[in-house]
Amino acid sequence: MDQLPEATSSEIRDWDAAYRDGTPPWEAGAPSAELIRVLDAGLVCPGTTLELGCGSGADAVYLARRKFEVTAVDVSPMAIEQARTRAEMAAATVCFVLDDVFRFVRNCTPFDFVYDKGFYHFVRRGDLDRLLDLLWRVTKPGSLYLVLAGSDEETAAGGPPQVSEEQIRQELGRLFEFVHLRPCRLESPLRKQGYPAWSCLARRPIRGGRAT
């Protein structure tokens, strides 16, 4: 595949400033309730795991405590510093990587599970093909991909980028088959009830037939 472009220095500064200026609207300070539901339902088993854009690490630490072997990547130095502190306090083992995700995936091997809370709904707006190339690199036949993305059901101020069910099916359906695509909520410090979102659990098809 073609070489994937990296984040610019201004993009890195913007993400880091969001943490230096306070608590970003996507940082709830606790593991995602939807991630917990998916794991409690037994839909994803522990294995090698990549979190795209891990922020301050609440979900990565939770996954590690559920016996997942977690590599979590973020471009913000402040976010990674907070994430490492969180893991140390929780006595959780997580490989936190300070890097641009697109640069990181050039040399990594595929993972059993990829977790994405908010990465897809931001990146797809600028370059969907770039994102799909990334997802192809970090998954293999049978890999699971859980993405939590803002829903187009509501456009309240301060909410996440909006994605429709049809867009998810058309875009992610190029690489994956869907295990479920259902409504959920994205927690936010800006809003007690959070924001409407989609929970999409998808699987890379296994060559010669659909995965079971």
MOHUPE-V265601 format. One line per field, one symbol per residue. phi: phi as a letter, one per 20 degrees, with the letter a starting at -180 (. if undefined). psi: psi as a letter, one per 30 degrees, with the letter a starting at -180 (. if undefined). A space follows every 50 residues. Layout:
phi->???
psi->???
//
This chain:
phi->.ffefdffffffffffffefeqeffeeenbgfffgffffffmfcegafcd demelenffffffffemeeddcdbeegffffffffffffeldeceeceaf gffgffdeefdfbddbdofgfefgfeaffgfffgfffecbgnfdcdcdcg eefbcfgnffgecegfffffefffdcdeebbbfbcdfbfebgemcgbddd dccffegnrffd
psi->llkkllkleeeeeeeeeeeffbjlffjfglkkeeeeeeeffgfklkakkk kjifbggeeeeeeefggkjkkkklfjeeeeeeeeeeeeffhkjkjkkjlk eeeefegllllekkkjjfeefeeffeieeeeeeeeeefllkfkkjjkkkk lgfkhkkfllkkkleeeeeeefffflkkeljlkakkkkffjefakklkjj klkkkkkglkl.
//
